[in-house]
Amino acid sequence: MLSDSDDMIRKKIKKAPTDAIRGITYDIKERPGVANLVAIYAALREIECEAAATELRECSNAQLKEAVAETVVQFVGPVRSEMQRLLADAGHLEQILARNEQQVNDIANANWKEIAACVGLQ
């Protein structure tokens, strides 16, 4: 959750499943838990999963989780701060919603008509 505290993010990542194999590799079939953590790390650092696994190859599973947690915390921090800033100004949010209400309704209605036609409701 974007609203999670840094500590909550770390706790959630610590609970992520891994395995008893030493070293870090990116193998979706044989090591899905480790591969998932490597993929998260890679995505947030904008590198390939194999490159991330190579970077992390000497880590223990605990060290992998720490690296992923720190990466997520650093990535989410600015997003969370902006979200909190926006949520603190309810009047501003109401103005944005009111200003865009018609456009959103038009899009939703067009989507509904297309979906209804596809499933035979029209």
C-alpha positions as CSV (number, residue, x, y, z in Angstrom):
1,M,0.0,0.0,0.0
2,L,1.3,3.4,-0.9
3,S,0.1,4.7,2.5
4,D,2.1,2.1,4.4
5,S,4.9,3.4,6.7
6,D,8.5,2.5,6.0
7,D,8.4,0.1,8.9
8,M,5.2,-1.6,7.5
9,I,6.8,-2.0,4.1
10,R,9.9,-3.6,5.7
11,K,7.7,-5.9,7.8
12,K,5.7,-7.0,4.7
13,I,8.8,-7.7,2.7
14,K,10.4,-9.6,5.5
15,K,7.4,-12.0,5.4
16,A,7.9,-12.7,1.7
17,P,8.5,-16.4,0.9
18,T,11.9,-17.4,-0.2
19,D,13.7,-20.8,0.0
20,A,16.7,-22.5,1.6
21,I,19.0,-22.3,-1.4
22,R,22.1,-20.2,-0.9
23,G,22.8,-17.2,-3.1
24,I,20.5,-15.2,-5.2
25,T,19.4,-16.3,-8.7
26,Y,16.5,-15.3,-10.9
27,D,14.7,-18.6,-11.7
28,I,10.9,-18.1,-11.8
29,K,10.1,-21.9,-11.9
30,E,12.6,-23.2,-9.3
31,R,12.7,-20.1,-7.0
32,P,9.5,-18.2,-7.4
33,G,9.7,-16.3,-4.1
34,V,13.3,-15.2,-4.7
35,A,12.5,-14.4,-8.3
36,N,9.6,-12.2,-7.2
37,L,11.8,-10.2,-4.8
38,V,14.5,-9.9,-7.5
39,A,11.8,-8.7,-10.0
40,I,10.6,-6.0,-7.6
41,Y,14.1,-4.8,-6.9
42,A,14.9,-4.8,-10.7
43,A,11.7,-3.0,-11.7
44,L,12.2,-0.2,-9.1
45,R,15.8,0.2,-10.1
46,E,15.0,0.0,-13.8
47,I,17.4,-2.8,-14.5
48,E,16.9,-6.3,-15.9
49,C,16.1,-9.1,-13.5
50,E,19.2,-11.0,-14.5
51,A,21.4,-8.0,-13.8
52,A,19.7,-7.5,-10.4
53,A,20.3,-11.2,-9.6
54,T,24.0,-10.8,-10.5
55,E,24.2,-7.7,-8.3
56,L,22.6,-9.5,-5.4
57,R,24.2,-13.0,-6.0
58,E,26.2,-13.0,-2.8
59,C,23.3,-11.9,-0.6
60,S,21.5,-14.1,1.9
61,N,17.7,-14.2,1.7
62,A,17.6,-11.8,4.6
63,Q,20.0,-9.4,2.9
64,L,17.9,-9.7,-0.3
65,K,14.8,-8.8,1.6
66,E,16.6,-5.8,3.2
67,A,17.8,-4.6,-0.2
68,V,14.3,-4.9,-1.7
69,A,12.7,-3.2,1.3
70,E,15.1,-0.3,1.1
71,T,14.5,0.0,-2.6
72,V,10.7,0.0,-2.2
73,V,10.9,2.5,0.7
74,Q,13.1,4.9,-1.4
75,F,10.7,4.5,-4.4
76,V,7.5,4.9,-2.5
77,G,8.6,7.8,-0.2
78,P,8.1,10.7,-2.6
79,V,4.8,9.2,-3.9
80,R,3.5,8.8,-0.4
81,S,4.5,12.3,0.5
82,E,2.7,13.8,-2.5
83,M,-0.3,11.6,-1.7
84,Q,-0.4,12.9,1.9
85,R,0.0,16.5,0.7
86,L,-3.0,16.1,-1.7
87,L,-5.2,14.3,0.8
88,A,-4.5,17.1,3.3
89,D,-6.1,19.6,1.0
90,A,-9.7,18.3,0.6
91,G,-10.9,21.5,-1.0
92,H,-8.4,21.2,-3.8
93,L,-9.4,17.6,-4.4
94,E,-13.0,18.6,-4.6
95,Q,-12.2,21.2,-7.2
96,I,-10.3,18.7,-9.3
97,L,-13.1,16.2,-9.1
98,A,-15.8,18.8,-10.0
99,R,-13.7,20.1,-12.9
100,N,-13.2,16.6,-14.4
101,E,-16.6,15.0,-13.5
102,Q,-18.2,15.4,-16.9
103,Q,-15.1,14.1,-18.8
104,V,-14.9,11.0,-16.5
105,N,-18.6,10.4,-16.9
106,D,-18.3,10.6,-20.7
107,I,-15.5,8.1,-20.7
108,A,-17.3,5.7,-18.3
109,N,-20.5,5.8,-20.4
110,A,-18.6,5.1,-23.6
111,N,-16.8,2.2,-21.9
112,W,-20.1,0.9,-20.6
113,K,-21.7,1.0,-24.0
114,E,-18.8,-0.9,-25.6
115,I,-18.8,-3.5,-22.8
116,A,-22.5,-4.0,-23.0
117,A,-22.4,-4.5,-26.7
118,C,-19.6,-7.1,-26.3
119,V,-21.5,-9.2,-23.8
120,G,-24.8,-8.8,-25.6
121,L,-26.6,-6.5,-23.2
122,Q,-27.6,-4.1,-26.0
